[in-house]
Amino acid sequence: MNERTPEQELDAFFGPRPAEPDSRPRQKLGIVVGGSLSQGLDVKLDRATVIEGLAVGRYVVAHGRTGRRFFSIVTDVQLDALNPLIEKAPPETMHGTDDDDFLARVYRGTAVYGRIHVSPMLMLDAGDDEPKPVKTIPSHFRPVYTASEEEVGLIFGREEEPGYFYVGEPLEMEGVHVALDLHRFVERSAGVFGKTGTGKSFLTRMLLAGLVRENVAVNLVFDMHNEYGWKSQDESKQQVKGLSQLFPGRVVVFTLDEQSSRRRGSKVDGVIRIGYEQIEPEDVDSLANLMALSDVQVGALYFLRRRLGQGWVARLLDEHDPLAELESALERGTIHGGTLGAIQRKLGMFRRFDFLHPRAAEDPVRQLLDHLDGGINVVLEFGRYGNSLEAYLLVANYLTRRIHEHYVRRKEAAQGDVGSSGAGGQEPRPLVITIEEAHKFLDPAIARHTIFGTIARELRKYNVTLLIVDQRPSGIDPEIMSQIGTRVTCLLDDESDVRAVFAGISGANTLREVLARLDSRQQALMMGHAVPMPVVVKTRTYGPALYAELGLAAEGKNGAEATLARGRSLLRGDEGEVEI
């Protein structure tokens, strides 16, 4: 008797293996009956096609007569009839007998039928796997099929390829993975948009996990609500791992509020302290709107810095300092006494921030740069200061402006360091800076006062890009929105926000209906620089399955010990204390 191989033993135990997805028969949906390149194609559905199984945003492929395949997205679903009288006298009202269902079956697919409207996005020539822009359309009566996993892989790339990360599944295509090209994602600034409660933070955390795993860029995350570092909670109050737990040694957590981090059980690697002597007028200028500083008062900040020197903020906040250097200026009217008094009162806000000290023991910018230059990702928690927009804007703008200056110097040095071979020097590693409440930084009235507007316009000129997370994209300067390369958009219901997201996007009118039909959770429309065509995905869940894919890092360095401790806790009945 021949011995069975291990594969045969497994098959005997588990049963026959399912067929590969691409080996399943292709489902023909219908045929092309009309349309145009600019308006899209009309497809008459076959009798066997269940119209209720076709959702807006689903991918289909029209096969041309010359072997071309037109990769398209469903933008509308319709019912139609050969005779308009059928709509006025449907089977249910023509007879009061049991024949009604029979008549409906006779009509279906002949006298009445379904139609879908599809927009061709990309084209694959016969024998060529390189997607091309659509410049023509298939002829009449050409068949339309559901897209296969192979075709999705040809268009979007495969997650096995370096620099690609699986982000979700296309609508109605369970088990088919859409991979995001992370190298293109970081080439330009990107945005994650959606109204409150749509899961923007979980989606952003998943994208950041992909960037860390594939090591295509180093990340600096301004964690306004303490959701990205060590751990956080989902809406069901279950704990989820932060980036530092998933990637020990590759992600460090700093905090502005050590007490808050300790109360939340967050393990931090350092505390950020900023000295008054390190603050410049440009840092206060970014808060002009929030502090109600007039243009005259903003201009006076620069004068006070020149007269009072490096300790100008500390001296203005010292109620006992006579500010003797300003006496002559007040007498000559160079600065008005009322202006000086208003600036002192408004700067008094700084006394509420415990992370500000008269003098800082360490340079906070140097602390962060030491990690970023070494390829280590940084998450900065704000603790209780996340509820203070003034603190968030002050710290984020203060740190980013100086880090950007460092990258400018390194980039210029690399360009100037040309050896005998003609090759430039070592450029800085690409940096992605994540900010929440982005419209507060990039509002048209203040964007020119912050470094973030400059970074968004530079298009990675100095290897620095933004990942902005926001629920009100309409509040962002339109010029800056036009520079956002990749847009990942969850459900939006405000018309001005929808217009802002689609500004500058080709085929926006057809995609508006797709966006309007998204579920309120775990669905997103991805479009722009990092994806070859718009795609609606059911985003992957940020949870144990993702942790497992990330490997042993999901359990930290002491995975075996953590698993053993979890088992002991369960045996003691301490399930509520077990950390996910």
SVG drawing of the C-alpha trace seen along z (x, -y; Angstrom):
<svg xmlns="http://www.w3.org/2000/svg" viewBox="-59 -110 95 112">
<polyline fill="none" stroke="black" stroke-width="0.4" points="0.0,0.0 1.4,-3.4 1.8,-5.8 0.0,-9.1 1.9,-12.4 1.4,-15.0 -0.7,-17.1 -2.9,-14.1 -3.3,-13.4 -4.4,-17.0 -6.9,-16.8 -8.3,-13.6 -8.8,-15.2 -10.1,-18.6 -11.8,-17.7 -11.0,-18.8 -9.4,-22.2 -11.5,-25.0 -10.7,-26.2 -8.6,-29.2 -10.7,-32.4 -9.6,-32.9 -10.5,-29.3 -14.2,-29.9 -16.4,-30.6 -16.7,-34.3 -20.1,-35.7 -21.5,-37.5 -23.6,-40.5 -24.9,-41.8 -24.0,-43.6 -23.1,-47.1 -26.1,-48.8 -25.1,-52.5 -23.0,-55.3 -20.1,-57.5 -16.5,-58.1 -17.4,-61.2 -20.7,-60.0 -20.0,-56.3 -21.6,-53.1 -25.1,-51.7 -25.2,-48.0 -28.4,-45.8 -28.3,-43.1 -28.9,-39.5 -32.0,-37.7 -30.0,-35.6 -28.3,-38.6 -29.9,-39.6 -29.9,-43.4 -30.0,-43.5 -26.6,-41.9 -25.0,-44.9 -24.0,-47.8 -22.8,-51.3 -19.0,-51.2 -18.5,-47.6 -15.9,-46.8 -16.9,-45.3 -14.9,-44.6 -16.2,-45.2 -14.5,-43.0 -13.9,-44.8 -14.0,-43.2 -10.2,-43.6 -9.4,-41.8 -9.2,-45.0 -10.6,-44.9 -12.2,-48.1 -11.9,-48.2 -15.0,-50.1 -16.9,-51.1 -20.7,-50.9 -22.1,-54.4 -25.8,-53.8 -28.4,-51.0 -31.7,-51.3 -34.9,-49.4 -36.2,-49.7 -39.0,-48.3 -39.7,-47.9 -43.2,-49.2 -43.9,-52.1 -47.5,-50.8 -46.1,-47.9 -45.1,-50.5 -48.7,-51.7 -50.3,-48.2 -47.8,-45.8 -48.7,-42.1 -50.0,-42.6 -52.9,-44.8 -53.6,-43.2 -55.1,-40.1 -56.4,-39.1 -55.4,-35.5 -52.4,-33.3 -51.1,-33.9 -49.5,-37.2 -46.1,-35.5 -46.1,-33.7 -46.5,-36.9 -43.8,-38.5 -41.4,-35.7 -42.4,-36.0 -41.7,-39.7 -38.5,-39.5 -35.5,-39.8 -37.6,-40.4 -40.2,-43.1 -38.6,-44.4 -34.9,-44.3 -32.2,-45.9 -29.6,-48.4 -26.4,-49.6 -24.4,-52.6 -20.6,-52.1 -17.7,-54.5 -14.6,-53.1 -11.5,-54.0 -8.6,-52.0 -7.9,-49.8 -5.9,-46.7 -4.8,-45.9 -4.8,-42.3 -1.6,-40.6 -0.5,-43.6 -0.8,-43.8 0.1,-47.5 -3.1,-49.6 -3.6,-52.6 -5.9,-55.6 -9.2,-55.0 -9.4,-56.8 -12.1,-54.7 -15.1,-52.5 -16.2,-49.0 -18.7,-48.5 -22.4,-47.6 -23.4,-44.2 -19.9,-43.5 -20.1,-41.4 -19.6,-42.8 -18.3,-40.6 -17.6,-40.9 -13.9,-41.8 -11.7,-38.9 -9.0,-38.8 -6.3,-38.6 -7.6,-41.8 -7.7,-43.6 -4.1,-42.6 -3.1,-43.8 -4.6,-47.2 -3.7,-47.9 -0.7,-45.6 -0.3,-42.7 0.3,-42.8 3.2,-40.4 5.2,-43.1 7.5,-45.3 6.0,-48.6 2.4,-47.4 0.0,-47.0 -3.4,-45.4 -6.0,-48.0 -9.4,-46.4 -11.7,-44.5 -13.7,-46.0 -17.4,-46.0 -19.1,-42.7 -15.8,-41.0 -15.1,-39.2 -11.6,-37.7 -10.2,-39.9 -7.5,-42.2 -6.8,-45.8 -3.2,-46.8 -2.0,-50.4 1.2,-51.5 2.8,-53.1 5.8,-54.6 3.4,-56.7 1.3,-57.4 4.2,-59.2 5.3,-61.0 2.6,-63.7 0.6,-64.8 -2.4,-62.6 -5.7,-63.0 -8.2,-60.9 -11.6,-62.5 -15.0,-61.6 -17.6,-62.8 -17.3,-62.1 -17.9,-58.4 -16.8,-56.9 -13.6,-55.3 -11.1,-57.8 -8.7,-57.2 -8.7,-53.4 -8.2,-53.8 -5.3,-56.2 -3.8,-53.8 -4.0,-51.0 -2.3,-53.1 0.5,-54.1 1.0,-50.5 1.5,-49.8 4.1,-52.6 6.0,-51.3 5.9,-47.6 7.0,-48.4 9.6,-51.0 8.9,-53.4 9.0,-56.5 9.5,-57.5 6.4,-58.9 5.8,-61.7 2.3,-61.5 0.7,-64.4 -1.7,-62.3 -4.3,-64.8 -6.6,-62.2 -4.1,-59.6 -5.1,-57.0 -2.0,-55.9 0.8,-55.3 0.4,-52.5 -3.2,-51.5 -6.7,-53.0 -10.4,-51.8 -12.9,-51.2 -16.6,-52.2 -17.4,-48.9 -14.8,-49.9 -12.5,-47.1 -8.8,-47.9 -6.9,-47.9 -3.1,-47.9 -1.3,-51.1 1.7,-51.3 4.2,-51.1 2.9,-47.7 2.8,-46.4 6.3,-47.6 8.4,-47.5 11.7,-49.2 10.5,-50.8 7.9,-53.2 8.5,-55.3 5.9,-57.4 6.6,-60.8 4.1,-62.8 3.3,-66.3 1.3,-65.1 3.1,-62.5 0.4,-62.2 -2.3,-61.5 -0.2,-58.9 0.5,-57.2 -3.2,-57.1 -4.1,-55.6 -1.4,-52.9 0.4,-54.2 4.1,-53.3 6.0,-56.4 9.7,-56.7 10.1,-60.4 8.4,-63.6 8.5,-66.8 9.2,-70.1 9.5,-73.4 11.3,-76.4 10.0,-79.9 13.5,-80.9 12.9,-78.5 9.7,-80.2 9.9,-82.6 7.3,-85.1 6.5,-82.8 5.3,-80.2 2.9,-82.7 1.9,-84.1 0.4,-80.7 -2.0,-81.2 -3.1,-84.7 -6.7,-83.8 -7.2,-81.7 -5.5,-84.3 -7.4,-87.2 -4.1,-88.9 -4.5,-91.8 -2.1,-92.5 -0.6,-95.3 0.0,-93.0 1.5,-90.3 3.9,-92.8 4.8,-94.0 5.8,-90.4 8.8,-90.6 9.8,-94.0 9.6,-92.7 11.8,-89.7 14.5,-92.0 14.4,-94.3 14.1,-91.8 16.2,-89.0 15.8,-85.2 13.9,-85.4 11.2,-87.8 8.3,-85.5 9.4,-84.8 9.9,-88.5 6.6,-89.5 4.9,-86.9 6.9,-88.2 4.6,-90.7 7.5,-92.1 9.8,-92.8 9.8,-96.5 10.8,-95.9 13.2,-98.9 14.4,-98.2 11.0,-99.3 10.7,-102.6 12.2,-104.7 10.1,-102.8 7.0,-103.6 7.9,-107.2 8.6,-107.5 5.4,-105.7 7.3,-102.8 5.0,-100.5 1.8,-101.6 1.2,-100.8 -2.2,-99.3 -0.6,-97.0 2.0,-95.8 -0.6,-95.3 -2.8,-93.3 0.1,-91.0 1.0,-90.3 -2.6,-89.4 -3.0,-87.1 0.4,-85.4 -0.9,-84.7 -2.6,-81.6 0.8,-79.9 0.7,-79.7 -2.0,-77.0 0.4,-74.7 2.6,-72.7 4.8,-71.5 6.0,-75.1 8.9,-76.0 11.0,-79.1 14.0,-76.9 13.9,-73.4 16.6,-70.9 16.6,-69.3 15.9,-70.5 12.6,-68.8 13.3,-69.1 16.7,-67.3 15.0,-64.6 12.6,-63.9 15.2,-64.3 17.5,-61.8 14.8,-59.1 13.6,-60.3 17.0,-60.4 17.6,-56.9 14.5,-55.6 12.4,-55.3 8.8,-56.4 7.5,-58.9 4.1,-59.3 3.6,-62.4 0.6,-62.1 -1.0,-65.3 -2.8,-63.9 -5.3,-66.4 -3.9,-69.1 -5.5,-67.4 -8.7,-69.2 -6.9,-72.5 -6.7,-73.6 -4.2,-76.4 -1.8,-73.8 -2.2,-71.5 -1.5,-74.2 1.4,-75.7 3.3,-72.4 2.6,-70.9 3.6,-74.1 6.6,-74.7 8.1,-71.2 7.2,-70.9 8.7,-74.2 12.1,-73.3 12.0,-69.7 11.2,-71.0 14.2,-73.4 16.4,-70.4 15.1,-68.5 15.7,-71.5 19.3,-71.7 19.9,-68.0 18.3,-67.9 20.4,-70.9 23.5,-69.3 22.8,-66.1 22.3,-68.0 25.5,-69.9 27.6,-66.9 28.4,-65.7 31.3,-63.3 33.6,-62.5 30.9,-60.0 28.4,-62.9 26.1,-61.3 24.6,-63.4 25.0,-62.7 22.7,-60.8 19.2,-62.3 17.1,-62.3 14.6,-59.5 11.1,-60.5 9.1,-61.9 5.3,-61.8 3.7,-64.1 0.2,-63.2 -2.0,-65.9 -5.6,-65.8 -8.1,-68.7 -6.2,-69.7 -8.6,-72.5 -7.5,-74.4 -3.9,-74.5 -4.9,-74.9 -7.8,-77.4 -7.3,-80.0 -7.0,-82.7 -4.1,-81.1 -2.5,-78.6 0.1,-81.2 1.1,-81.6 1.8,-77.8 4.5,-75.6 1.9,-73.0 0.6,-75.1 4.2,-75.3 4.8,-71.6 1.5,-70.8 2.6,-73.0 6.1,-71.7 5.1,-68.2 7.8,-66.4 10.5,-68.8 12.4,-68.3 11.2,-64.7 8.5,-65.9 4.8,-65.3 1.6,-65.5 -1.1,-62.9 -4.0,-65.1 -7.0,-63.7 -10.1,-65.8 -13.9,-65.8 -14.3,-69.2 -12.3,-69.3 -14.3,-72.3 -12.4,-74.3 -9.0,-73.6 -7.6,-76.2 -8.6,-75.1 -5.1,-75.7 -3.8,-73.2 -6.6,-70.7 -5.5,-70.7 -2.1,-69.5 -3.4,-66.6 -2.2,-63.6 -4.2,-60.7 -7.6,-61.1 -9.2,-58.4 -12.7,-59.5 -15.3,-57.9 -18.9,-59.0 -19.5,-62.8 -23.0,-64.3 -22.2,-68.0 -22.3,-69.3 -19.5,-71.7 -17.2,-69.0 -18.1,-66.7 -17.3,-69.5 -13.9,-70.0 -13.0,-66.3 -13.7,-66.1 -12.0,-69.4 -9.6,-68.7 -10.6,-65.0 -11.5,-63.8 -14.9,-62.2 -16.1,-63.8 -19.8,-63.9 -20.0,-60.1 -18.1,-59.5 -20.4,-61.7 -23.1,-59.1 -20.6,-56.4 -19.5,-58.5 -23.1,-59.2 -23.9,-55.5 -21.1,-54.5 -21.9,-52.8 -21.2,-54.9 -18.5,-52.5 -15.6,-50.6 -16.1,-51.8 -14.0,-54.3 -13.5,-55.8 -9.8,-55.9 -8.7,-58.1 -5.7,-60.0 -2.0,-59.6 -1.4,-56.3 -4.2,-54.4 -4.5,-54.0 -8.2,-54.5 -10.9,-55.3 -11.8,-52.3 -14.4,-51.7 -13.2,-49.3 -14.5,-47.7 -11.5,-48.6 -9.8,-45.8 -10.5,-45.6 -7.9,-46.9 -7.7,-44.0 -6.2,-40.6 -6.1,-39.5 -4.0,-42.5 -1.8,-41.9 -1.2,-38.3 -0.2,-39.5 2.3,-41.8 4.0,-38.8 5.6,-38.4 5.7,-42.2 2.0,-42.0 2.8,-40.3 5.9,-42.4 9.3,-41.2 8.0,-38.9 5.2,-37.2 5.5,-33.8 5.5,-35.5 2.5,-37.7 0.5,-34.7 1.3,-32.8 0.3,-35.7 -3.0,-36.0 -3.7,-32.4 -3.0,-32.7 -5.3,-35.7 -8.1,-33.8 -7.7,-30.9 -8.0,-33.3 -11.2,-34.8 -9.6,-38.2 -10.8,-38.4 -11.7,-42.0 -8.1,-42.9 -6.6,-41.1 -5.2,-43.5 -5.9,-42.9"/>
</svg>
